[in-house]
Structures are given as structure tokens and as C-alpha cells.
């Protein structure tokens, strides 16, 4: 190649990666990173917490009332989304419910795009591209690929921030639809998990602090549209709950059971939060460190740019409240998504005068996320990058292995089974629903059984002998290596010995004795 040819090639390359093309190239690479991880996420390991949501949607479709017939500790919004998606994709290919994670994330990315104050559509692409580029490398690592409440909580927080809170704090015009959407996101957060109520309260307090300033661009009309959006979302969701859920049961099994029983078994509170904020390069802590650094950068930009310092600090406190689990496990996914979405929105406000600096800093942030994804271990499976590749691609659905065939043989399609202490995956693999009130039984549930709320008694030692299912799958799991089944549900172990028979050569599958004689 002559000097002239090299000069033309260099000029074409410089043109490709300069100015507007630089942003387009960054957006394309970020979207590809995200979509590739989303695809592989459909075939990554199944997980019990996620399967519990899938089964819940299926049970509701079959007439069960949430928190009365199908009882789970998680908030109702993920069950609503699963039930709704099940109307389209059915209930026998559980991996398709992971579309929920994709849909809610793309909605958040769209929100970042449409509220951007950038002059051109290319520049508006940068914020959602940065968000997806940051999420992509940790998508599987942090279990964001799953149909979990944590991905809903994180993305609703991103929507509330991008549509309403951040524009208000930066004196940017709040469009009517954005105000309504932000209000809807805020009011739905506590229905994802009651532990997200503080972020709703603190974001609302931050908005009120801005609204009270006479010079603020946020006005009463914006507040009205926010209230209308919140009222509309609340009304629609409460209507669904009136039809498909038990409202008091929601309070009992989601709030009371979690706060007063389950909370004693987990690290939960300020001490755990403060510990989690310390940077760490341990593989299990890398994603959390990325989230903390992202929140710190976004917070610094916000506090420098806003005129309302106290309101800004209140909003940041709201984001920090999402870190209540203060850990490195999948439950902290809400904090991770919210922090990455927050920094993706704030960086363009910091470097909006220089496309070169903006795209360069954004690219560096995505590179950091890529490095984290390569070196972090996944939650909850604890697999490094090599192990995740070796895991292969296995979409989760009904199984035809010998165990599941035997379960289907002894439990007819219209009959239900019980899987204990905890392995909801079996219901999907065996293509059988759980018995009413129980799809698992764990130590904190046994604690609740000792002092239940009147009218919401739930004691497996009382209920199971009254209506024993044809098949019980019991794997004798010692919960977290500490609590043995005989110590918190010894009655079930005794029932298995007297009324059931372990199938020869089939581990963990117990069939009712009278069914074996048929």
C-alpha cells in the first residue's frame, strides 16, 4: 500500500471514530454486548427463587389466589408480570419468562433516551447505550437475566430517576408523560418488595423539597401529572390484586413474615450496608464495587450540578436504601441496576459539551464493567468465567429425565405435588403444580407457624396430614448447611416414614402407599 493509500485509510478510520460516528459506534458495541449476554442468559442455570415466580404465575392462571392458595414471601408485581407474560408464552417453557428481565430493562433504556436533553438523536443514544453496556457484562454474573424481583426493582428505580427525580433536581423540563411515568414507577416499587418503600418515600421527599422552592422549574402541574400517574398505576394494580390476590395475605406473608421472621436469618440493616460500601477486588465483591463506584460518580455529578443540595442528598439516600441487603448476592441486583442506570444518566450531564470526552469516558466505564464480568464469580452459583462458559446453554423447561417421568407417572396432570424443603425447579421439570399453600417449607416459615396471624394459619404439620399429595419430593437438604429438616419439620419426616414409600432407585421421590397399590 502506497503513502496515498495509507493516508486515505487513516482518514476514513478517523472519520469513522470521530464526532457523531464515535457515539454510534459506542452505542452499537454496547447494544451488542448486552444482547449477546441476554441471549446466553436464557440458557444459564435455573434458580429456585426465579422458579417460584414462574410457578406462581402458572398457579394463578389455574385459579389459585396469590397469598392464600399460592403463598410466597416475594412482592406481587413479579407474579403479575409472570402471569401476564404467561398469557402469551404459556407456562411450560420457563426460560421464556426471562423475557420479563429484557422487557423491563429495555423500557428503562427507552426512558433514558426519550428524556435526554441532547440536541440530536445520536447523542440521545449515549445514555441508554451506556446503561446497557454497563449491564451487559454483569447480566448473568448478577442474575439479572432471571425473572426476579430484583431486576424489576432496579429498573423501576432507574425510570423514577430518569423520568422525574433527576430532571427535577437539575431544573430540566419534566414532560407530562414523563411525570406520569415517574409517578407510576415510584408507586409500584413497594409492590416489588416492601423493602423498596424507603426509596419511594425518599424520592418523594426529594421532589417535595424541590417543589417548595419558588425558583424551581418543577411546578404544581408536574406534581399533578405525577400524582395522576401514581394513582393510575396504583388503581390498576390494586384491581388486579383484588381479583387474583389476597390483600391481607400480602401484608402477612410478604411484610410480617419477612420482617419479623426471615430477617433474623439474613444480614439485613445498616451494618451490612456500611460493610458493603467498602471497595473490594475479591471476585465475589467486584460487581458490588462497580455499583458503589458508579453511585459515587453519579452522586458527585448530581451534587455539583444541582442547586438543591439537600434534596439531592435525600435522593442519593434513597438509592443507598436499595443496598439494605448489603451483600454480594443476587438480592442486591436492584442496587446494582439502579446505580448503573444512575451513572448512565449523569455522565452526559457532566460531559455534554464534549462528544469526544463523553464517548471516551463512557467507553472506559463499559471496559471496567467488562473486566468485572470477566473476573467476578456469579451469584448464586459461584461460577467464574471459565465455569460459566462450560455450563453451556440449557433453556429451562419440562424435563424427561427418569425422576420427572416417575413423578408424572404417580401424580396425574390434574393432581398436585409437594417439593420440600426447597427446590421449586422440580415443579417445572415435572410439569406439576404445588399443593395449596405450600411450594416449600423453610425454618422461618416454621417459626411463623408457632404464632400466626389469625385467619392466616400456615402449619405444614397441621395441613399436610389432612390432604397428603400423591408424590412428595424430599431431598433432605440442610438449609444453608445449618438447619436440618427434622429440626423444623420433623412431622413431615415422620409422615414420609409412615404413609409414603421411597421409590427404589429413584432418589428423593416418595409416593403415597395407597397410590403404589393402584
Residue, then its C-alpha position, 0 to 999 in steps of 0.5 A: x500500500x502506497x503513502x496515498x493509500x495509507x493516508x486515505x485509510x487513516x482518514x476514513x478510520x478517523x472519520x469513522x471514530x470521530x464526532x457523531x460516528x464515535x457515539x454510534x459506534x459506542x452505542x452499537x458495541x454496547x447494544x451488542x454486548x448486552x444482547x449477546x449476554x441476554x441471549x446466553x442468559x436464557x440458557x444459564x442455570x435455573x434458580x429456585x427463587x426465579x422458579x417460584x415466580x414462574x410457578x406462581x404465575x402458572x398457579x394463578x392462571x389455574x385459579x389459585x389466589x396469590x397469598x392464600x392458595x399460592x403463598x410466597x414471601x416475594x412482592x406481587x408485581x413479579x407474579x403479575x408480570x409472570x402471569x401476564x407474560x404467561x398469557x402469551x408464552x404459556x407456562x411450560x417453557x420457563x426460560x421464556x419468562x426471562x423475557x420479563x428481565x429484557x422487557x423491563x430493562x429495555x423500557x428503562x433504556x427507552x426512558x433514558x433516551x426519550x428524556x435526554x436533553x441532547x440536541x440530536x438523536x445520536x447523542x440521545x443514544x449515549x445514555x441508554x447505550x451506556x446503561x446497557x453496556x454497563x449491564x451487559x457484562x454483569x447480566x448473568x454474573x448478577x442474575x439479572x437475566x432471571x425473572x426476579x424481583x430484583x431486576x424489576x426493582x432496579x429498573x423501576x428505580x432507574x425510570x423514577x430517576x430518569x423520568x422525574x427525580x433527576x430532571x427535577x433536581x437539575x431544573x430540566x423540563x419534566x414532560x407530562x408523560x414523563x411525570x406520569x411515568x415517574x409517578x407510576x414507577x415510584x408507586x409500584x416499587x413497594x409492590x416489588x418488595x416492601x423493602x423498596x418503600x424507603x426509596x419511594x418515600x425518599x424520592x418523594x421527599x426529594x421532589x417535595x423539597x424541590x417543589x417548595x422552592x419558588x425558583x424551581x422549574x418543577x411546578x404544581x402541574x408536574x406534581x399533578x401529572x405525577x400524582x395522576x400517574x401514581x394513582x393510575x398505576x396504583x388503581x390498576x394494580x390494586x384491581x388486579x390484586x383484588x381479583x387474583x390476590x389476597x390483600x391481607x395475605x400480602x401484608x402477612x406473608x410478604x411484610x410480617x413474615x419477612x420482617x419479623x421472621x426471615x430477617x433474623x436469618x439474613x444480614x439485613x440493616x445498616x451494618x451490612x450496608x456500611x460493610x458493603x460500601x467498602x471497595x473490594x477486588x475479591x471476585x465475589x465483591x467486584x460487581x458490588x464495587x462497580x455499583x458503589x463506584x458508579x453511585x459515587x460518580x453519579x452522586x458527585x455529578x448530581x451534587x455539583x450540578x444541582x442547586x438543591x443540595x439537600x434534596x439531592x442528598x435525600x435522593x442519593x439516600x434513597x438509592x443507598x436504601x436499595x443496598x439494605x441487603x448489603x451483600x454480594x448476592x443476587x438480592x442486591x441486583x436492584x442496587x446494582x441496576x439502579x446505580x448503573x442506570x444512575x451513572x448512565x444518566x449523569x455522565x452526559x450531564x457532566x460531559x455534554x459539551x464534549x462528544x469526544x470526552x463523553x464517548x471516551x469516558x463512557x467507553x472506559x466505564x463499559x471496559x471496567x464493567x467488562x473486566x468485572x464480568x470477566x473476573x467476578x464469580x456469579x451469584x448464586x452459583x459461584x461460577x467464574x468465567x471459565x465455569x460459566x462458559x462450560x455450563x453451556x446453554x440449557x433453556x429451562x423447561x419440562x424435563x424427561x429425565x427418569x425422576x420427572x417421568x416417575x413423578x408424572x407417572x404417580x401424580x396425574x396432570x390434574x393432581x398436585x405435588x409437594x417439593x420440600x424443603x426447597x427446590x421449586x425447579x422440580x415443579x417445572x421439570x415435572x410439569x406439576x403444580x404445588x399443593x395449596x399453600x405450600x411450594x416449600x417449607x423453610x425454618x422461618x416459615x416454621x417459626x411463623x407457624x408457632x404464632x400466626x396471624x389469625x385467619x392466616x394459619x400456615x402449619x405444614x404439620x397441621x395441613x399436610x396430614x389432612x390432604x397428603x399429595x400423591x408424590x412428595x419430593x424430599x431431598x433432605x437438604x440442610x438449609x444453608x448447611x445449618x438447619x436440618x429438616x427434622x429440626x423444623x419439620x420433623x412431622x413431615x419426616x415422620x409422615x414420609x416414614x409412615x404413609x409414603x414409600x421411597x421409590x427404589x432407585x429413584x432418589x428423593x421421590x416418595x409416593x403415597x402407599x395407597x397410590x403404589x397399590x393402584 
